[in-house]
Amino acid sequence: MCTLKLLKEVIRGECYCPKLEEIKFKVCLCPPSMDDLIAVYEEFLEACPWDSEAHSKPYKRLLAHMKHSQPDKHWLLGLLSLLAPAHAIW
């Protein structure tokens, strides 16, 4: 999933990517499929009260990258542990 295009978008602030120190890994005894994990991220995007479209754009851009080229499952679980810590998968 990590491409030069994605890295450039992250540097410019056009695409969201958490910093390693922000991620607090949670235990997921039976991780769902990648499609289900991406759906959890989509649920987060829909449920989050965004201040503006500009604030949500980097997160939506990350979703577009995920749908084009699936990320590593461990990375995605780390992302979801940060963004959706109360979700049922934990």
Summary of the structure (lengths in Angstrom):
residues: 90
radius of gyration: 12.7
end to end distance: 24.2
largest distance: 35.8
contacts: 210
relative contact order: 0.24
helix: 59%
strand: 0%
